[in-house]
Amino acid sequence: MLSPFNFMAQQQQVQSLLSNSKALKKWNNGGRAHRRLVLGLGTSLLVQFVGMAGTSGVGGRSFTAFASIKGGPSVEEILKNVEWPEQCPFKEEDFQRFDESPDSLFYESPRFVTHIDDPAIGALTKYYSKVFPPSNTPGVSVLDMCSSWVSHFPPGYKQERIVGLGMNEDELKKNPVLTEYVVQDLNVNPKLPFEDNSFDVIANVVSVDYLTKPLDVFKEMCRILKPGGLAIMSFSNRCFWTKAISIWTSTGDADHVLIVGSYFHYAGGFEPPQGVDISPNPGRSDPMYVVYSRKLPTA
Ligand SMILES: C[S@@+](CC[C@H](N)C(=O)[O-])C[C@H]1O[C@@H](n2cnc3c(N)ncnc32)[C@H](O)[C@@H]1O
């Protein structure tokens, strides 16, 4: 079983990836790093990198429950001009979890809870209202991937087809925005059960960190999106840590932006990914980050 407390091997693999973000490089060189503790497990991968770079600024420990990107590059900057290594740097062990029992067991009972606080939900809903196709647009289809009983879409949002894909049928049945749902374990079967070029938008809220075959899933997302279709991955700094992949639980928010960006890049067929910080009250409520991309018109 993977020990979540032994980070060094996996960190070395991704350090090469992190070192290719110009924004992160600049931050490291500036020596203005903030030390963070991610979910109580260890220092951020990014900070490890900073530490190895021998900068000052890493000595003063300020462990916070809510990891912050404060003092570092903005989320928008992190994904600008990344020189992605030619080969995807991830290894199999990066996608292992502390709890490798079947996800169907973990999600067997419904959880009618919200996983982020109300201000973070409000920020995501507001963001969706800006980027989603208008409600009731003929022919528009939306997929909420890793869905539950709530999708956080704008109030009254409707389309001909809004599909939820998740693990718990009772939750999906109760989701008022969905016109249909599919129960599927993407870690067992990453093939999305939909036609090519059939969705305008794919959303995924606070769940990208549970995917153990993210590149397969992102390739599938590209296949089922219409050309120009939008994929929106949003996440905060919380998770069911036993079920999140090790590369996520051993890293911090800035790293997560880069990791999700790398999924789009290495899956192929997407425009360069972009990051947005939609955190509603930095430091006072859950942070909320979006990494998004559109399917290339030619893919
Ligand atoms: C933290 S919850 C987030 C639910 C919802 N997106 C929200 O914002 O409230 C994680 C979700 O990911 C889904 N999920 C986790 N592992 C999955 C897997 N292997 N395949 C498909 N969905 C998965 C679960 O069904 C669950 O609804």
The ligand as a Tripos MOL2 file, in Angstrom:
@<TRIPOS>MOLECULE
LIG
   27    29     1     0     0
SMALL
NO_CHARGES

@<TRIPOS>ATOM
      1 C1        -16.5500   15.4810   -3.3950 C.3       1 LIG1
      2 S1        -17.8600   14.7710   -4.3040 S.3       1 LIG1
      3 C2        -18.3350   16.1350   -5.3450 C.3       1 LIG1
      4 C3        -19.7110   15.9840   -5.8630 C.3       1 LIG1
      5 C4        -20.2460   17.1590   -6.6760 C.3       1 LIG1
      6 N1        -19.4780   17.3260   -7.8990 N.3       1 LIG1
      7 C5        -20.2960   18.4160   -5.8540 C.2       1 LIG1
      8 O1        -19.7710   19.4250   -6.2770 O.co2     1 LIG1
      9 O2        -20.8990   18.3960   -4.7830 O.co2     1 LIG1
     10 C6        -17.0110   13.6600   -5.3660 C.3       1 LIG1
     11 C7        -17.8610   13.1090   -6.4540 C.3       1 LIG1
     12 O3        -17.0180   12.4190   -7.3640 O.3       1 LIG1
     13 C8        -17.6670   11.2710   -7.8020 C.3       1 LIG1
     14 N2        -16.6480   10.2490   -8.0330 N.ar      1 LIG1
     15 C9        -15.6540    9.8980   -7.1810 C.ar      1 LIG1
     16 N3        -14.9420    8.8740   -7.6680 N.ar      1 LIG1
     17 C10       -15.4830    8.5940   -8.8790 C.ar      1 LIG1
     18 C11       -15.2000    7.6200   -9.8530 C.ar      1 LIG1
     19 N4        -14.2340    6.7220   -9.6760 N.pl3     1 LIG1
     20 N5        -15.9610    7.6080  -10.9820 N.ar      1 LIG1
     21 C12       -16.9570    8.4950  -11.1540 C.ar      1 LIG1
     22 N6        -17.2700    9.4410  -10.2550 N.ar      1 LIG1
     23 C13       -16.5380    9.4910   -9.1240 C.ar      1 LIG1
     24 C14       -18.5940   10.8370   -6.6770 C.3       1 LIG1
     25 O4        -19.7620   10.2280   -7.1850 O.3       1 LIG1
     26 C15       -18.9200   12.1400   -5.9810 C.3       1 LIG1
     27 O5        -20.1650   12.6070   -6.3630 O.3       1 LIG1
@<TRIPOS>BOND
     1     1     2 1
     2     2     3 1
     3     2    10 1
     4     3     4 1
     5     4     5 1
     6     5     6 1
     7     5     7 1
     8     7     8 2
     9     7     9 1
    10    10    11 1
    11    11    12 1
    12    11    26 1
    13    12    13 1
    14    13    14 1
    15    13    24 1
    16    14    15 ar
    17    14    23 ar
    18    15    16 ar
    19    16    17 ar
    20    17    18 ar
    21    17    23 ar
    22    18    19 1
    23    18    20 ar
    24    20    21 ar
    25    21    22 ar
    26    22    23 ar
    27    24    25 1
    28    24    26 1
    29    26    27 1
@<TRIPOS>SUBSTRUCTURE
     1 LIG1         1 GROUP 0 **** ****
